[in-house]
Amino acid sequence: MPRYIWLLVIATTINVTGGSFLWPLNTIYMHNELGKSLAFAGFILMFNQGASIAGNLIGGVLFDKFSAYKTILYGTGLAMVSAITLSLYHSIVPYSILLVLIGFGSGITWPVMFAMAGSVWPEGGRRAFNAIYVAQNLGVALGATVGGYVASLSFNYIFIANASLFAVFFIIVLVAFKWMDEERNRQMHTTIIEQSGKIQNKSKFIALIILSGGFLAAWIAYSQWQSTIASHTQDIGIPLDQYSLLWAVNGFLIVLGQPLLKLVTDRITSQKNQIYVGTTILITSFIIVMFAEEFTVFVIAMVILTIGEMIVWPAIPTLANDLAPKGRAGFYQGFVNSVAAAGRMVGPVIGGLIVDVYNIQLLFFVLLFLLLIPFVTTYFYDRGIQENQSKAKVG
């Protein structure tokens, strides 16, 4: 991989490791430590992810129109200051406000990271986005491995660790990411004629919207592992450190399973077929967790879930990058990241309300239905592009 990709990978790992001390435990902290309902915790996470959506869109636009370096610097700085403040004040009111600010600041940075990956290694294709995805999950594994044990001692240490690694990430960005604007400008050079022709063709953006519909449904289902399923594991007597271990399994499997993933993607080269296969595997994991009552069954479900997401998640930004006209990569990546954040935003609220009013078994049936949606959206998303191409050939 190019040197710049390695820099992005290292920075991403550090950033996500810090966040992973906190995010898997948000619902548990609010529900068990602060005594709030699952629905309330879901609403706070909704605002956190709503802020992340706004950050994704703003970050993507600023990447395209302003400065990659300054955009990521400002976003990272806001997240760092908020995390440091959270380490000092984490009763429910400051916790809720600061969680929203962290979501906004972090949201600004991710479109830049993904867009730069595609810009500095365009010939890498899926591999460029997969590198960032793997780095994210290495961070998840490292943070979750330690986070559960640290939280069992004191949640105060979780907040301190989160703030410390955000500060390290900010320093790396400040010192080592000044190359971003020069590289961005070199890769994004294009003519006004090329830009206008592509922007006038709306079929690619419509394709992105359709594709993202399935991505949203998948993230609503996936987010339950961080909210309602997390609380469910506590209700059936699984210790907090074992729940965090599930995320360590998730992260390390993604990192160590890359050779296995390569075997799959070498044989299933179509991004569409990768989404079909991966979503089928995701459905299998939720069927298993429906009946899980012991930790080992949750581990099996998590392993299967991880295999599914390894196949699906990198395919979406890859397709978004393929759809993006030159000079719009940041916006398209921001849009995709916003959709994922939207799933994480509404997922805990929907799941929390269903469990609070009905029960978790009904929730599982709803999730299985949602996971059928990506099959439809993936099949139809590029029909408009194909029709335009056919008309162009005839013309």
Sequence and secondary structure as in RCSB ss.txt:
>XXXX:A:sequence
MPRYIWLLVIATTINVTGGSFLWPLNTIYMHNELGKSLAFAGFILMFNQGASIAGNLIGGVLFDKFSAYKTILYG
TGLAMVSAITLSLYHSIVPYSILLVLIGFGSGITWPVMFAMAGSVWPEGGRRAFNAIYVAQNLGVALGATVGGYV
ASLSFNYIFIANASLFAVFFIIVLVAFKWMDEERNRQMHTTIIEQSGKIQNKSKFIALIILSGGFLAAWIAYSQW
QSTIASHTQDIGIPLDQYSLLWAVNGFLIVLGQPLLKLVTDRITSQKNQIYVGTTILITSFIIVMFAEEFTVFVI
AMVILTIGEMIVWPAIPTLANDLAPKGRAGFYQGFVNSVAAAGRMVGPVIGGLIVDVYNIQLLFFVLLFLLLIPF
VTTYFYDRGIQENQSKAKVG
>XXXX:A:secstr
  HHHHHHHHHHHHHHHHHHTTGGGHHHIIIIIS   HHHHHHHHHHHHHHHHHHHHHHHHHHHHT HHHHHHHH
HHHHHHHHHHHHH  SHHHHHHHHHHHHHHHHHHHHHHHHHHHHH GGGTHHHHHHHHHHHHHHHHHHHHHHHHH
HHH HHHHHHHHHHHHHHHHHHHHHH TTHHHHHHHHT   HHHHHHHHH THHHHHHHHHHHHHHHHHHHHGGG
GTHHHHHHHHTT  HHHHHHHHHHHHHHHHHTHHHHHHHHHH   HHHHHHHHHHHHHHHHHHHHT  SHHHHHH
HHHHHHHHHHHHTTHHHHHHHHH  TT HHHHHHHHHHHHHHHHHHHHHHHHHHHHHS HHHHHHHHHHHTTHHH
HHHHHTTHHHHHHHHHHHH 
